[in-house]
Amino acid sequence: MPANLTPQYQKAEEAYRRAQSAQERLACLEQMLQLIPKHKGTEKLQADLKTRLKETRQELQAEQHASKAVGKVYRFPRQGAAQAVIVGAPNAGKSRLLKELTKAEPEVAPYPFTTREPMPGMMAWEDVAVQLIDTPPITSSHFEPYLLNLVRSTDLVLLAFDGSSDDAPEQTVEVIQQFARRHTFLSDHTGFDPDDFSQLHVKTLLVVTRGSDPDAAARADFLRELLPIPFPGTTVECDDAPSREALREQIFRSADVIRIYTKTPGKPADFSAPFCIPRGGTVEDLAAKIHRDLAEKVKSAKLWAHGSSDARIVGRDHVLSDRDLVELHV
């Protein structure tokens, strides 16, 4: 029997995935249990949610009683259109990506483990910005515990792959498997496994760095021979400006968000700072992005599609497209 999960439940599930603390996850799980349709097709999922709710309550209690000296926790409030976490093996070019694509100043050196803690930066592209987070390297014997939550809650993973190194294929396989051992699968989409709520897929883009190396493509092909991976890849040469710009656009496109411009009735349109919502988002989603109360009040919208001067009236459930201009009506 199909689950037939409602859009409201799916939004609560997405909020749970993005939560960065036990307290936030607890609130989301409670809401999910309230919203999930109660029938035979969701019995297993309901049981999984109750188990996860119990575990999260225990986790919250442990956090409240644990010493602050035990373990490091990093939380990065989301900024910009989307968030992308950069992961990879030692010397994969992660910090160089952050340095070249943002104004952050990470230490970049030819020796391994230069990055010891995560560092954020904002990547500009056209009229929006994407938050990038550089992270320490991953090996068979080194995996920072806080990395798991960073990756599970992000919009996009950028898996850095050193196109100039013969060791890169095996090292990158180990990075992928380190996450898989923790029920987190670098994938071509984001979402929980419908048959096992503990397993999460996170949308990933393979970024082959030092792409001018003549054997970079062959090394990337060898990676796919060692371990068939479902997500796409791209190549970048950080010393080449057009290559960097192409990567900026691909990161934004891969994040699966769209830009929506707004206007107030009787006033000019605001094209300076678009709101960004997930691809497939509706007028109601845009209203919620602007203000929670507005989502409950909005009834319709006046919409100008990108490149068109003709307006039309659409309902709150209308699916928006990138660069639409919207005037909300309550």
N, C-alpha and C positions, 0 to 999 in steps of 0.2 A: 504493500500500500504506500503510495507516494506521500512524502511529508507535507507538501503544499505549504511551505513556509511563507508567511506574509512579508511584504516589504518592510513593515515596522519591525518584525523580528530580525530580518536580515540587517537592518541598520543597527540594531542593538548588538548583533553579533560582530559587526564591523567595529563598533565602538569598543567591544571587549578585546578584539585583536589589537587595537591601537593603545589600549590602556597600558600605562607605564608603572603602575603601582598595584599592590594587592588590594588597597582600598578602592581604587577605580575598577579593578576587575570584579570585585565583590558586588559593587553596585550594578555593573553591567549584567552579571550572571543572574542577579535577582530580577532584573527587568526582563531578561530573556525567558526565565521560567514563567513570568506573568504573561508574556506575549506568545509563547509557543502554542500552536494549535494542539488541543488535547484529543488525540485519537490514536488508534493502533499504530499508524504509520510513524508516529513520533515517540513511541514508548522507549526505544533504545536511546534516542537523543535526550529525552527527559531524564532518563537514568544517568546518562553521562553528565548532564548539567548539574544534577544533584550531587554527584560524586565530586565534580570540579568545584561546586559551591562549598562543600565540606572541606576540601583540600585548601581552598583559598582562605577560608575562615581560620584554619590552622596556620596557614602561612602568615596571615595578618597578625595573629596572636604572637607568633614567633618573632616577627619583625618588631613588635612593640616591646618585647621583653629581651631581645638580643642586644648585645653590646654594640655600640656604634663602631667599635674598632674591627668588628668581624665583617670582612668582605667589603668591596667597593661597589657602590651603586651609582650609575650615571643616568640621569634623565634629561632629555633635551626637548623642551617645549617646541611643538611644531611651529615653524615659521615658513612663510612663503607659500607657493603653490603646492608643494609636495616635499616629502623627505626621502632621501636616498642614503643608505648606509654602504660604505665602501669596505669590502672585506677581501682577504687574499693571503697568500703565503708571504714569507719574508722576501723583501726586495721585489715585490710584484709591481711596484709603481703606484701604490695607493696614495702616499703622501704627495707625490708629484702631481697626481690628478687633482687633489684638493688645492694645491698651490697654484696650478695653472688655470683652474676653472673658477676659483673664488679669490677673495682678498685675504684669506687666512695665510698665516706664515708658519706652516709646520716645518719641523726639521727634516731635511731631505739629505740622505747620505748613502753611500754605496755599501754600507755594512748593514746586516740584519738587525731587527728589533730596535730600529731608531724610534719608532712610535711606541710609546709606553702607555698612553691613555688616549681615549677618543677625543677628537677635536672637530668642532663644527665650522662650517663656512657657508656663505650664501652665493650661489651660482646665478648670475644674471643671464636671462635669455629673453630677447625682445622686451616686452613690458611686464614680465614676471620674474620671480626668483625661486630657485629650488634650494632647499637646505641639504647640503652634503655633510656627512659625518665620516671622517677618517677613523680607522680603528687599528689596534695592535695586530700584528700578524698571527696567523693560525698555523700550527704544525701538528704532527702526530702526538707531541708531548706538551703542547702549549695551547690552551684555549681559555681565555678569560671568561669566567662565569657570566658576567654582565652582558657579554656579547649576544647571548641568546635572546634576551628580552629586547635589545636594540633591534635585532633583525626581525623578530616576530612581530614587532609593532610598527615597522616602517612601511612606506609605500612601495619601495623599490630597493633591491640589492644590486650593487655594482660589484661584480666579481672580477677583481683585477688579475690579469694573467700576463706574466713577463714574456713577451714575444721574442726576446733575445736569449732566453735560457733553455737549455735542453732539459733542465730539471723541472721546468714549469708544469708540464702535463701531470706528472706524478704528484707534485706538491699541490696542485689545484684539485686533483681527485681527493686528496686527504682533507682539504678544506671542505669540500662538498660532503664528504662522509662524516666529518666531525659534526656538522649540523644534522645530518640524517640520523645519527646515533641518538640525537636529542629530539627526535620526532619533528624536525623542521627541515622541509625539503625545498631546496632552491629550484624554482619551477618557472613555467611560462604563464602562471596565473597566481592570484592570491585567494586563499580561502581555506576553511577547515575541510578535512576529509569527511564526506557525508556519512561514512561508515565508522569513523573513529575520531571523536572530537578532540582527542589528544594530539592528533597529527595535523600539522599546518603546512600549507604550501605558500611560498612567498615569491612573488614575481621577481625575476632576476635578469640582468643583462650582463653577458660576458664581455669584458672590456680588455682587448689585447693591447697592452701598452708596448712602447718601443716598437711600433708597427713598421718602421722603416727597415728593420732587420730583414734580410732576404728570405730567411727561413721562418718568419713569424707565422705565416699562414699554415705552413706544414706542421708546426708545433701545435697550433690550435686544432688542426685536423686530427692529430695524434691523441689529443685530449678526448675528443669525441669517440675515438676508437677504444680508448681505455674505459670510458664510462659514457654511454649514451646519455646526453643531457637534453632536456626538452626545451630549454630557453635559447633565445637568439644571441648572436654575438656581433661585435663591431670592433674595428681596429682604430687606434689613435696613435699619432706621433705628436707628442707634446711640444716638440720644437717647431711644429708646423701650425701656423695660425688657422688656416682653413680646416685642418683636421680637428683642431680643438673646437671650432665653431660647430662643425658637423656633429661632434659628440654632445655638445650642449643641447642641440635640438633633439637628438635621439634620446637623451635622458628625459627631457620634458615629455616627449611623445610616449616614452615607455612608462611614465608615471600614471598614464591613463586619467588625466584630468583635463578639463576644458576651461577656457576663460570666458567669463560672462561680464559684459559691460551693463551698467544700469543708468537709469535716468529717473528723476522725480517729475511727476506730472507738471507741465508748465515751465520746466527748466531744461537747460541744455544737457545733453548726454555727457557722462563722465567716462572718458576713454583713458584716463591717466592711471587708474589702479583697478584692474578687473578683479572680480571675485572668481575663485577657482573652485570647482566642484568636480566630483568624480564623473568620468565619462558615462553617459546614460542617466545623468542626474536630471531632475525635473524642476519646474518652477517652484514647487514646494521646497525642494532641497536648497535652491538659491535663497529663498526667503529665510530658511533656517540658518544659513550661513551668515546672513546679515544680522538677524536677531531671532532668538528662539520664539518670542511671542509673535513675531511677524508670520512665522510658519503656520500658526494656528489661525491667523486672521485672513491670510491671502486667499482670494477667491478666483482671480484670473490675472492675466498679464497682457500687456500690449508688446508685441515682439517684432523686431526688425532683424531678419536674417542677415548674416554678414554679406556685405556687398549689395544689399537691396535697400531701396528707399521706400518700399511698400510695407506698411505695418498690418498686422492681423492680431485678432484677439484669440488667446489660447487659455486653456484651463490650467488649474494648479498641477495636474498630472502630466502636462505636456513635457516631453523629453527635449532638452535643450542641446544645441550644437555649439562647437567652439566659435567664439567671437560673436555670438548673438548679442543684440542689444535688447534689454528687457526693462519695461516699466511695470512695476507691481501695482495691482489694484486690490484693495481690501473692502 
